[in-house]
């Protein structure tokens, strides 16, 4: 990278917070598909004055829709371009290229550590001697868009309706000035 490159601290996104970001984007587009069957069932219950249709709506909301949304999560989270969000990594930008350096995940000290317990991004402590396991370089011209979501920068890596995203928390930047400079590099 060049001398004026901005590099984040090593961080990771918990699967739970990644799921929230995916579900918010998916439900913003497809909310009507999730709501149509329960609403039709409630309307039938009101029109026919039959409680069985209310029970059907309850079954749809509690037993059918949640597993369907889990399939949506796995579809988007297991995309090869989006896999970089979960293990520890750092992101750098030099004005022309986005560099993603992945590091080996530290082994948990005990069984009490669970990836889904905390929904906030975790800053990982790696020494400067730790070499990245993989380094990906993405030209800025090949990025498809950028959004801000719940204290994160979501960079679209594809042109699909809900593309695989690289998620960078604001807290991964050393200062707010470096965050602003990073955003200016990405936008240009």
Backbone torsions as a table, in degrees:
resi	resn	phi	psi	omega
1	UNK	NA	162.0	-179.9
2	UNK	-80.3	173.4	-179.3
3	UNK	-66.6	-29.7	-177.7
4	UNK	-92.0	20.2	-179.0
5	UNK	-74.0	145.5	175.4
6	UNK	-105.5	128.3	179.9
7	UNK	-127.4	136.4	178.4
8	UNK	-82.3	167.7	169.6
9	UNK	-71.7	165.7	176.6
10	UNK	-74.0	128.7	-176.8
11	UNK	-146.6	171.3	173.0
12	UNK	-145.3	155.9	177.2
13	UNK	-105.2	131.3	179.0
14	UNK	-70.4	148.6	178.6
15	UNK	-57.8	-32.3	-179.9
16	UNK	-66.8	-44.2	179.4
17	UNK	-70.6	-31.8	175.5
18	UNK	-66.1	-38.9	177.6
19	UNK	-63.4	-39.5	178.7
20	UNK	-62.3	-43.3	-179.7
21	UNK	-64.9	-43.6	178.9
22	UNK	-63.9	-46.4	-177.7
23	UNK	-64.8	-38.3	177.9
24	UNK	-61.8	-43.4	179.6
25	UNK	-69.4	-40.1	-178.3
26	UNK	-69.1	-44.6	-179.2
27	UNK	-69.6	-27.3	176.0
28	UNK	-63.3	-28.4	179.7
29	UNK	-94.1	-45.7	-170.6
30	UNK	-108.0	24.5	-177.8
31	UNK	-59.2	-36.2	-177.4
32	UNK	-66.3	-32.6	179.3
33	UNK	-68.9	-31.6	178.3
34	UNK	-76.3	-34.5	-173.2
35	UNK	-88.8	-19.2	-170.1
36	UNK	-65.6	-44.7	-178.5
37	UNK	-67.0	-47.8	176.4
38	UNK	-61.9	-38.1	178.8
39	UNK	-66.7	-39.0	176.4
40	UNK	-64.6	-38.8	178.5
41	UNK	-66.5	-40.4	176.9
42	UNK	-65.9	-40.7	177.9
43	UNK	-62.8	-41.1	178.0
44	UNK	-64.8	-37.1	178.6
45	UNK	-65.1	-38.5	179.8
46	UNK	-71.2	-44.8	-177.7
47	UNK	-68.0	-38.6	-176.4
48	UNK	-98.7	0.2	-176.7
49	UNK	44.7	51.6	-179.0
50	UNK	-126.3	121.2	-176.2
51	UNK	-70.7	-17.0	-179.8
52	UNK	-62.0	-32.1	178.9
53	UNK	-72.7	-29.9	172.8
54	UNK	-67.4	-38.8	175.6
55	UNK	-63.6	-38.1	176.9
56	UNK	-62.8	-42.9	177.7
57	UNK	-62.2	-40.4	178.2
58	UNK	-64.2	-41.8	177.0
59	UNK	-63.4	-41.4	179.1
60	UNK	-62.3	-45.8	-176.3
61	UNK	-70.1	-37.5	-174.5
62	UNK	-94.5	-30.2	-172.5
63	UNK	-115.9	-25.6	-174.5
64	UNK	-100.2	-46.7	-174.0
65	UNK	-69.6	-43.1	179.9
66	UNK	-58.1	-45.4	176.0
67	UNK	-64.4	-31.9	177.0
68	UNK	-65.4	-39.1	177.2
69	UNK	-69.2	-30.1	175.6
70	UNK	-65.6	-37.5	175.9
71	UNK	-64.1	-39.4	176.8
72	UNK	-60.8	-44.3	179.0
73	UNK	-59.5	-48.8	-178.6
74	UNK	-64.0	-34.5	178.5
75	UNK	-61.0	-45.6	-177.3
76	UNK	-85.0	-35.9	-176.0
77	UNK	-74.1	-26.4	-178.6
78	UNK	-92.7	9.7	174.9
79	UNK	-62.9	134.5	-178.2
80	UNK	-57.4	-30.5	179.7
81	UNK	-74.5	-24.5	-176.0
82	UNK	-93.9	-5.3	-175.0
83	UNK	-64.4	-20.7	-175.8
84	UNK	-67.8	-16.4	-174.5
85	UNK	-71.0	-30.3	-172.0
86	UNK	-83.9	-48.2	178.4
87	UNK	-73.4	164.0	178.3
88	UNK	-61.4	136.5	-179.8
89	UNK	-157.9	165.9	172.6
90	UNK	-130.7	155.0	-177.8
91	UNK	-124.7	135.5	177.6
92	UNK	-130.7	153.6	178.4
93	UNK	-140.8	133.3	178.9
94	UNK	-112.8	9.7	-179.6
95	UNK	101.2	-18.9	179.2
96	UNK	-126.0	-28.9	-173.7
97	UNK	-135.2	139.2	172.4
98	UNK	-97.2	122.9	-177.6
99	UNK	-112.4	123.9	179.3
100	UNK	-112.1	118.0	179.3
101	UNK	-108.3	117.2	179.7
102	UNK	-95.7	140.8	179.9
103	UNK	-118.3	157.8	178.0
104	UNK	-66.6	137.2	-179.8
105	UNK	-71.8	132.8	178.0
106	UNK	-68.2	146.2	179.2
107	UNK	-77.2	137.4	-179.9
108	UNK	-66.2	145.0	-180.0
109	UNK	-75.8	-29.1	-178.2
110	UNK	-145.4	173.9	178.8
111	UNK	-75.6	-9.2	-177.2
112	UNK	-74.5	-21.3	-179.4
113	UNK	-76.4	130.0	-178.3
114	UNK	-137.3	134.5	-178.4
115	UNK	-64.6	-25.6	-173.2
116	UNK	-96.9	2.5	-177.4
117	UNK	-69.8	-46.4	-175.1
118	UNK	-109.4	132.1	-177.4
119	UNK	-94.9	10.7	-180.0
120	UNK	-99.7	154.4	176.4
121	UNK	-63.9	141.7	-179.2
122	UNK	-104.4	128.5	172.4
123	UNK	-86.4	124.6	-176.8
124	UNK	-94.6	146.4	177.4
125	UNK	-100.2	110.4	174.5
126	UNK	-124.5	142.2	178.8
127	UNK	-79.8	157.8	179.8
128	UNK	-61.4	-18.2	180.0
129	UNK	-78.6	-17.6	179.5
130	UNK	-68.0	120.0	179.1
131	UNK	-85.1	142.6	178.3
132	UNK	-65.8	146.3	177.4
133	UNK	-74.4	-38.2	179.7
134	UNK	-146.1	145.9	176.7
135	UNK	-128.1	125.2	177.4
136	UNK	-114.1	136.0	177.0
137	UNK	-117.2	125.9	-178.9
138	UNK	-121.7	120.5	176.2
139	UNK	-63.7	139.1	-179.4
140	UNK	-61.3	-26.7	-180.0
141	UNK	-69.4	-17.1	-179.5
142	UNK	-95.3	2.9	176.3
143	UNK	-80.2	147.0	-173.4
144	UNK	-104.6	-9.0	179.6
145	UNK	162.5	171.9	-179.0
146	UNK	-147.7	139.6	177.0
147	UNK	-135.0	160.5	174.3
148	UNK	-109.5	132.2	-177.8
149	UNK	-146.4	113.9	172.1
150	UNK	51.6	48.7	178.3
151	UNK	79.6	17.4	-179.4
152	UNK	-128.6	155.1	168.6
153	UNK	-99.7	124.3	178.1
154	UNK	-109.6	110.3	-178.6
155	UNK	-100.3	120.8	179.9
156	UNK	-75.0	128.4	-178.4
157	UNK	-103.1	4.3	-176.4
158	UNK	-151.3	172.3	-179.2
159	UNK	-107.1	20.0	176.7
160	UNK	-73.8	170.2	179.4
161	UNK	-57.9	-48.8	173.0
162	UNK	-120.3	93.3	-173.4
163	UNK	-81.0	164.2	168.8
164	UNK	-62.8	142.0	-173.0
165	UNK	-124.5	147.7	166.7
166	UNK	-99.9	121.2	-175.5
167	UNK	-109.1	125.1	-179.9
168	UNK	-123.6	116.2	177.7
169	UNK	-71.8	146.5	177.0
170	UNK	-57.5	-33.4	-176.3
171	UNK	-69.6	-10.9	179.5
172	UNK	-77.6	-14.7	-179.8
173	UNK	-86.3	144.0	-178.3
174	UNK	-64.9	-28.8	179.6
175	UNK	-153.0	166.4	178.0
176	UNK	-69.3	-27.4	177.0
177	UNK	-66.8	-40.0	178.2
178	UNK	-69.9	-32.8	174.6
179	UNK	-62.7	-46.3	178.9
180	UNK	-62.5	-40.7	179.6
181	UNK	-66.7	-38.8	176.6
182	UNK	-62.1	-46.2	178.8
183	UNK	-62.5	-38.0	177.6
184	UNK	-65.2	-38.3	178.0
185	UNK	-66.0	-41.8	-178.2
186	UNK	-67.2	-41.0	-176.1
187	UNK	-70.5	-28.3	-176.8
188	UNK	-82.8	NA	NA
